[in-house]
Amino acid sequence: MTHDVQRAGVHAAGDRELPCAEAAALLNVPVTALETWSHRLAFPCDVGVTGSPRFRRREIEALRDALPVAHSVSGAIHVARLRVDA
């Protein structure tokens, strides 16, 4: 993988990194909620290396899909983890 691709936030699997605000918008939650989930529940994983939180798109999409059907955030995170690891 070239350095240009790495800087663009693209991984070998085509998984793009999203800034925190963009990820929160996809989830339709406040940025603070997303940061709290990441910190306290360890998902989605903050992959930012420059100090500002960034999240893998596939984790955000899995969480977005799980939130409406789960009974809690922790339940949605459990389902999302299973989808990402599958």
Salt bridges, closest charged atoms under 4 A:
ASP4 OD1 - ARG7 NH2 3.27
ASP15 OD2 - ARG58 NE 2.85
GLU17 OE2 - HIS11 NE2 2.97
GLU17 OE1 - ARG54 NE 3.44
GLU22 OE2 - ARG16 NH2 2.92
GLU61 OE2 - ARG57 NE 2.73
ASP65 OD1 - ARG64 NE 3.32
